[in-house]
Amino acid sequence: YHVVVARAEPENHLLEIIEGHRLHLQQHADGWPLVIVGDVGGATPYQQQLRALASERVLFTGGIYVPAQLNALRVFAASYLHGHSVGGTNPSLLESLACGNWVVAHDNPFNREVARDAADYFSGPAQLADRLNQRLAQPPEAVAQRAARARQIIAQHYTWPAIVDAYEVLMRAEVAQKRQKARR
């Protein structure tokens, strides 16, 4: 299965992901189902539109808040589809990379900065369908290499020591700049 973990908001492109998955299934009827983790209770028109697309091949689990359960879904997924298009470093993307997922992410600067070359990117349903077709054709060795690269990115750039060091550098630069201005 392909898994998505997201709030049901338009900027997370769930509708486009479902449409891309449907296009993919038109070419590969035996393709993997799509599992969407997140609340689609029907409170908004967008959620109602998404719920109307539920089927045997598009499954909505609702929210899952137990980290072990969520990680199990990620670890055993064929791929993680990430539609988030606003914000910065998204925790769900980091967690999926740490799990070694084959990531297919919405093409934007935030996701490219985080996932780098450990993801494929899409900007619409047709392009997502192409990426899912490509994923289906990957041999196990390529999947293992991608998983290793994803974990390498996390280990190099997203550890607590690296984050703390980056904040320290930023704070020292700000203090130095303020001191310099105060001397003028």
DAHU-V521793 format. One record per residue. RES is the residue in three letters. PHI is phi in whole degrees, 0 to 359 (999 if undefined). PSI is psi in whole degrees, 0 to 359 (NA if undefined). NEAR is the number of other C-alpha atoms within 12 Angstrom. Layout:
res = [RES	RES]
phi = [PHI	PHI]
psi = [PSI	PSI]
near = [NEAR	NEAR]
This chain:
res = [TYR	HIS	VAL	VAL	VAL	ALA	ARG	ALA	GLU	PRO	GLU	ASN	HIS	LEU	LEU	GLU	ILE	ILE	GLU	GLY	HIS	ARG	LEU	HIS	LEU	GLN	GLN	HIS	ALA	ASP	GLY	TRP	PRO	LEU	VAL	ILE	VAL	GLY	ASP	VAL	GLY	GLY	ALA	THR	PRO	TYR	GLN	GLN	GLN	LEU	ARG	ALA	LEU	ALA	SER	GLU	ARG	VAL	LEU	PHE	THR	GLY	GLY	ILE	TYR	VAL	PRO	ALA	GLN	LEU	ASN	ALA	LEU	ARG	VAL	PHE	ALA	ALA	SER	TYR	LEU	HIS	GLY	HIS	SER	VAL	GLY	GLY	THR	ASN	PRO	SER	LEU	LEU	GLU	SER	LEU	ALA	CYS	GLY	ASN	TRP	VAL	VAL	ALA	HIS	ASP	ASN	PRO	PHE	ASN	ARG	GLU	VAL	ALA	ARG	ASP	ALA	ALA	ASP	TYR	PHE	SER	GLY	PRO	ALA	GLN	LEU	ALA	ASP	ARG	LEU	ASN	GLN	ARG	LEU	ALA	GLN	PRO	PRO	GLU	ALA	VAL	ALA	GLN	ARG	ALA	ALA	ARG	ALA	ARG	GLN	ILE	ILE	ALA	GLN	HIS	TYR	THR	TRP	PRO	ALA	ILE	VAL	ASP	ALA	TYR	GLU	VAL	LEU	MET	ARG	ALA	GLU	VAL	ALA	GLN	LYS	ARG	GLN	LYS	ALA	ARG	ARG]
phi = [999	260	237	232	235	194	288	277	231	305	290	263	56	296	299	295	295	297	298	297	296	296	298	300	293	296	268	226	302	264	297	289	289	252	246	249	260	155	285	236	295	96	288	239	302	296	297	296	296	295	301	293	265	298	199	297	258	230	248	253	270	83	287	236	245	268	307	296	293	296	295	297	300	293	301	266	282	291	199	247	257	239	262	300	233	232	98	237	280	272	302	295	294	300	296	291	297	297	281	81	293	282	261	237	244	302	279	207	301	297	292	295	295	283	275	53	269	261	214	260	231	222	234	190	303	296	292	296	303	299	295	291	298	296	298	300	272	287	285	306	296	293	295	295	296	296	298	296	295	299	293	296	300	298	296	276	241	230	264	301	301	294	293	298	298	295	295	297	299	298	295	298	296	295	297	299	295	295	297	297	295	293	284	283]
psi = [158	142	145	137	112	155	147	78	147	324	353	1	35	321	315	324	316	316	318	320	319	319	318	316	335	329	332	82	335	15	167	148	166	125	121	119	119	157	117	52	349	14	336	159	324	316	321	320	318	313	328	343	1	144	187	335	350	105	133	120	343	186	140	118	3	113	320	321	317	316	324	318	318	311	322	3	148	327	161	125	126	107	0	133	1	160	204	242	110	126	323	323	316	315	322	320	318	330	353	22	151	110	134	111	152	137	100	164	325	310	322	323	321	305	339	233	13	21	157	158	150	153	4	173	316	318	323	316	318	317	323	323	317	319	319	329	357	133	159	327	319	322	317	320	317	319	317	319	318	315	326	317	315	314	327	326	345	39	159	316	319	321	314	317	318	319	321	316	315	314	317	320	319	315	315	319	317	320	318	318	322	331	340	NA]
near = [29	40	44	48	43	36	29	34	27	21	20	32	34	44	34	33	46	40	27	33	42	32	24	31	25	18	19	20	15	15	25	27	30	36	35	43	33	28	27	30	21	18	14	16	15	24	26	18	22	32	27	18	25	24	16	13	25	31	27	34	24	22	21	22	16	11	14	13	15	29	27	18	30	36	26	20	29	35	41	50	48	50	43	38	28	19	16	18	23	26	21	34	45	38	34	41	41	33	34	35	44	47	48	46	49	38	30	28	19	24	35	28	24	36	44	28	24	36	39	34	38	30	27	27	28	24	25	38	32	28	33	43	28	23	33	27	16	18	13	14	11	18	25	19	20	32	30	23	26	35	32	24	30	29	21	17	24	27	18	13	13	16	17	14	15	16	14	14	14	14	14	14	14	14	14	14	14	13	12	11	10	9	8	7]
